[in-house]
Structures are given as structure tokens and as C-alpha cells.
Amino acid sequence: MNNGEKILGIIPARRGSKGLPGKNILPLLGKPLILWTIEQAFLSRYLDKIIVSTEDEEIAEIAKKNGAEVPFIRPVELATDHAKGIDVVIHAIDWFETNKNYFDMVMLLQPTSPLRTSQDIDNAVECLFLKKAKGVVSICEAEYPPLWSNVLPADGCMKDFLRPEILNKNRQEIQVFYRINGAIYLAYCNYLKSQKSFFGKETYAYVMPRERSIDIDTHIDFKFAEFLLQRIQLDGKEH
């Protein structure tokens, strides 16, 4: 179905994290967090090569031990709190092209989305072909309508907190909103490099269910992911 087009899967995993130190290798149900993404990436029917981009030797060793390639050590300047994810992806594409290895597409799979499945990965690729798109980004339904949110003045007065048109409306009466869930970013390499973004007029959404859309940034996120994965494993045993 992919017409011979090659897809590079990139799993970015730096050592530092302010919200949850060392989160990419924290044990989640007995295995490092990053391994959940590596395993599902290898189950995909469409990814031709799977690499981990990291500046950390320990992460690199875990990745290589579990089959992922670590063809380079990420430059330190691309592993800071201020480094942009898009620069990490373009650095990987440029590295391969410099070494005469070319890919048509790239998929970014963040290890902080451990409930994303190989089926989600394949569905995103198929969505791109179905839509004749240049890029696909995964989203999910927002937990709360953003119309229920606002900034507060210094005195905390809520006089203008809600727009008049949504006052006294039930959630079911408000238009459905979606949010980026951080699980899948897919694009043609030339599209990505030309606009320095996965987003553009030829990017389409792949909608994932909220229960597979958790993005781990804090200890609470981690424990919630653990709970959900335990439920999935229990349900699997019951069937």
C-alpha cells in the first residue's frame, strides 16, 4: 500500500525532564517506558527503519538491546529543555541523507505515549494515503471544552469568564473540540523540511480514543498510564 515509499520511525528520548526526571527509562509495569513504544513500532507493517535519537548512553544501550538502532548520538544542543522537537527530526533526516540513506516519510513516536498501538501507527499511515495528505497528526477528543477556560483578572472576578453564548449550556450542547495527544506525527520529508513543521494545509488528523492518548509528563500521568495498562492486560486475560 505504501507504493515502495520508505518510512523512518524516530523515537526521541533525551535524559533530562523537569516534570518527571529520567521518565524515558522509568520502569512501567516492569520495563522501561521507552520500550513500550519500541515494541509497538516494530509491530507496524509500514515502518522501514526504527531509530532512537538520544544524547544519553544509558538510553542508547536500552534501545539497542531491544532492537532499535542508535545510528548517532544526538548533539547536546538538541537535548536541552529549549530544543525544538522539529529540529530533532530534521537533524535525523539530514544525518541519513548525508550518509546516502534516503526516506520518503518520517514518523515521530514520542516514548511518553505508551498506550499508542501498532494499529494506531498503521492507521495513521493509511490515513495519509487515503487523504492523499502530506502529513498526519494524532489527536483525541478534548476532556473539557476549551470554551470553559479563560484567563483570570488579578482580583479573580469571573464576570466575563464564560462567553454569553455558552452560559447555562450542558456539555452535550457545546461543539466537540479536539486536542493534539502527542502520540503520532507523520509527514513526507520534503514537506516537513520545507515548512519546518508537521502542520500545514496538507496535514490531516488521525483521531485516537482518549484512553490511548495519555501523554506522560508528571508522576500522576505515569501512575494513570500504569493503571490503564494493567486494565488492558487484565481484560486480555479475561478474554
C-alpha positions as CSV (number, residue, x, y, z in Angstrom):
1,M,0.0,0.0,0.0
2,N,2.9,2.4,0.6
3,N,4.0,2.1,-3.1
4,G,7.6,1.4,-2.2
5,E,7.9,4.6,-0.2
6,K,10.3,4.3,2.8
7,I,9.2,5.5,6.2
8,L,11.7,6.3,9.0
9,G,10.4,5.9,12.6
10,I,12.1,8.2,15.1
11,I,11.7,7.8,18.8
12,P,13.2,10.9,20.6
13,A,14.4,10.2,24.1
14,R,16.6,12.7,26.0
15,R,17.9,12.2,29.5
16,G,16.5,15.4,31.1
17,S,12.9,16.0,32.2
18,K,11.7,18.6,34.6
19,G,8.3,17.2,35.2
20,L,9.4,13.6,35.8
21,P,13.2,13.1,36.0
22,G,14.5,10.2,33.9
23,K,11.0,9.3,32.7
24,N,12.0,7.8,29.4
25,I,13.6,4.8,31.2
26,L,11.5,4.6,34.3
27,P,10.1,1.1,34.7
28,L,6.4,0.9,33.7
29,L,5.0,-2.5,34.6
30,G,8.5,-3.9,34.7
31,K,10.0,-2.5,31.5
32,P,11.5,1.0,30.6
33,L,8.9,3.5,29.4
34,I,10.7,3.8,26.0
35,L,10.4,0.1,25.4
36,W,6.6,0.3,25.1
37,T,7.0,2.5,22.0
38,I,9.9,0.5,20.6
39,E,7.9,-2.7,20.7
40,Q,4.8,-1.3,19.0
41,A,6.9,0.4,16.4
42,F,8.4,-3.0,15.4
43,L,4.9,-4.5,15.1
44,S,4.0,-1.9,12.5
45,R,3.6,-3.1,8.9
46,Y,4.9,0.2,7.4
47,L,8.0,1.4,9.3
48,D,11.2,0.5,7.4
49,K,13.7,1.6,10.0
50,I,13.3,2.4,13.7
51,I,15.8,4.6,15.4
52,V,16.2,6.3,18.8
53,S,17.5,9.8,18.9
54,T,19.2,10.4,22.2
55,E,22.3,12.1,23.8
56,D,22.2,9.6,26.7
57,E,24.4,6.4,26.7
58,E,22.1,4.5,29.0
59,I,19.0,5.2,26.9
60,A,21.1,4.2,23.8
61,E,22.0,0.9,25.4
62,I,18.4,0.1,26.3
63,A,17.3,0.9,22.8
64,K,20.0,-1.2,21.1
65,K,19.4,-4.1,23.4
66,N,15.8,-4.1,22.3
67,G,16.4,-3.9,18.6
68,A,16.2,-0.2,17.8
69,E,19.1,1.4,16.0
70,V,21.0,4.3,17.5
71,P,23.0,5.5,14.5
72,F,24.2,8.7,16.1
73,I,24.4,10.4,19.4
74,R,22.2,13.5,19.4
75,P,24.1,16.8,19.7
76,V,23.8,18.3,23.2
77,E,22.2,21.5,21.9
78,L,19.3,19.4,20.6
79,A,18.8,17.8,24.1
80,T,18.0,20.8,26.2
81,D,14.7,22.0,27.6
82,H,14.6,24.6,24.9
83,A,15.4,22.4,21.9
84,K,12.5,22.1,19.5
85,G,11.2,18.6,18.5
86,I,11.1,19.6,14.8
87,D,14.9,20.3,14.9
88,V,15.5,16.8,16.3
89,V,13.5,15.2,13.5
90,I,15.2,17.3,10.8
91,H,18.6,16.5,12.3
92,A,17.9,12.8,11.9
93,I,16.7,13.2,8.3
94,D,19.8,15.2,7.4
95,W,22.1,12.7,9.1
96,F,20.7,9.9,6.9
97,E,20.8,11.9,3.7
98,T,24.4,12.9,4.4
99,N,25.1,9.1,4.7
100,K,23.3,8.5,1.4
101,N,20.3,6.9,3.0
102,Y,17.0,8.5,1.9
103,F,13.5,8.2,3.3
104,D,10.2,9.4,1.8
105,M,8.5,9.9,5.1
106,V,9.3,10.2,8.8
107,M,7.1,9.3,11.8
108,L,7.9,10.8,15.2
109,L,6.8,8.5,18.1
110,Q,7.3,10.0,21.5
111,P,8.0,7.4,24.2
112,T,5.7,9.4,26.6
113,S,2.7,7.8,24.7
114,P,2.9,4.2,25.9
115,L,-0.7,3.3,25.1
116,R,-0.4,4.1,21.4
117,T,-0.5,0.8,19.5
118,S,1.0,-0.6,16.3
119,Q,-2.5,-0.4,14.9
120,D,-2.6,3.3,15.6
121,I,0.8,3.6,13.8
122,D,-0.5,1.7,10.7
123,N,-3.9,3.6,10.8
124,A,-2.1,6.9,10.6
125,V,-0.1,5.8,7.6
126,E,-3.2,4.6,5.9
127,C,-5.0,7.8,6.7
128,L,-2.2,9.7,4.9
129,F,-2.6,7.6,1.8
130,L,-6.4,7.7,1.9
131,K,-6.4,11.5,2.3
132,K,-3.6,11.9,-0.2
133,A,-2.1,14.1,2.5
134,K,1.4,15.3,3.1
135,G,1.2,14.9,6.9
136,V,-0.9,13.3,9.6
137,V,-1.0,14.2,13.3
138,S,-2.8,12.2,16.0
139,I,-5.5,13.9,18.1
140,C,-8.2,12.9,20.5
141,E,-11.4,14.5,21.9
142,A,-10.7,17.1,24.5
143,E,-11.5,16.2,28.0
144,Y,-13.3,19.6,28.6
145,P,-14.5,22.2,26.1
146,P,-11.9,25.0,25.9
147,L,-14.8,27.4,26.0
148,W,-15.0,26.6,29.7
149,S,-11.5,28.0,30.1
150,N,-10.3,31.6,30.4
151,V,-7.7,33.8,32.0
152,L,-8.4,35.5,35.3
153,P,-8.0,39.1,36.2
154,A,-5.9,40.0,39.2
155,D,-8.9,40.3,41.5
156,G,-10.3,36.8,40.5
157,C,-13.7,38.2,39.3
158,M,-15.5,35.8,37.0
159,K,-17.8,38.4,35.4
160,D,-16.6,37.7,31.9
161,F,-15.1,34.3,32.4
162,L,-17.6,32.5,30.2
163,R,-18.9,33.7,26.8
164,P,-22.6,34.7,26.9
165,E,-23.5,32.1,24.2
166,I,-22.4,29.1,26.4
167,L,-23.8,30.3,29.7
168,N,-26.0,27.6,31.3
169,K,-25.4,25.1,28.4
170,N,-24.7,21.5,29.1
171,R,-21.5,19.9,27.7
172,Q,-23.6,18.0,25.2
173,E,-24.8,21.3,23.7
174,I,-21.3,22.6,23.0
175,Q,-19.4,21.7,19.8
176,V,-16.9,18.9,20.2
177,F,-13.3,20.0,20.4
178,Y,-10.1,18.0,19.8
179,R,-6.6,18.3,21.2
180,I,-3.2,17.1,20.0
181,N,-2.3,14.0,22.0
182,G,1.4,13.8,21.2
183,A,1.3,10.1,20.1
184,I,2.0,10.3,16.3
185,Y,3.4,12.8,13.9
186,L,3.9,11.7,10.3
187,A,4.9,13.6,7.2
188,Y,6.8,13.5,3.9
189,C,10.4,14.6,4.5
190,N,10.3,17.3,1.8
191,Y,7.0,18.7,3.2
192,L,8.4,18.7,6.7
193,K,11.7,20.3,5.8
194,S,10.1,23.0,3.6
195,Q,7.9,24.4,6.3
196,K,9.8,23.3,9.4
197,S,6.6,21.8,10.9
198,F,4.3,18.7,10.7
199,F,1.4,21.2,10.4
200,G,0.2,22.7,7.2
201,K,-2.6,22.9,4.7
202,E,-2.0,19.3,3.6
203,T,-1.9,17.9,7.2
204,Y,-4.8,15.8,8.4
205,A,-5.9,14.4,11.7
206,Y,-5.9,10.8,12.9
207,V,-8.3,10.6,15.8
208,M,-7.4,8.3,18.6
209,P,-9.6,7.4,21.6
210,R,-8.8,9.2,24.9
211,E,-7.9,6.0,26.7
212,R,-4.9,5.6,24.4
213,S,-4.0,9.2,24.3
214,I,-2.2,9.8,27.7
215,D,1.0,11.8,27.3
216,I,3.2,11.2,30.3
217,D,4.8,14.4,31.8
218,T,4.2,14.0,35.5
219,H,4.2,11.3,38.2
220,I,0.3,11.4,38.2
221,D,0.4,10.8,34.4
222,F,2.8,7.9,34.9
223,K,0.6,6.2,37.5
224,F,-2.5,6.7,35.4
225,A,-0.8,5.1,32.4
226,E,0.2,2.2,34.7
227,F,-3.4,1.8,35.8
228,L,-4.7,1.8,32.2
229,L,-2.1,-0.7,31.0
230,Q,-2.9,-3.0,34.0
231,R,-6.6,-2.9,33.0
232,I,-5.7,-3.7,29.4
233,Q,-3.6,-6.7,30.5
234,L,-6.4,-7.9,32.8
235,D,-9.0,-7.6,30.1
236,G,-6.8,-9.6,27.8
237,K,-6.5,-12.4,30.3
238,E,-10.2,-12.4,30.9
239,H,-10.9,-12.9,27.1
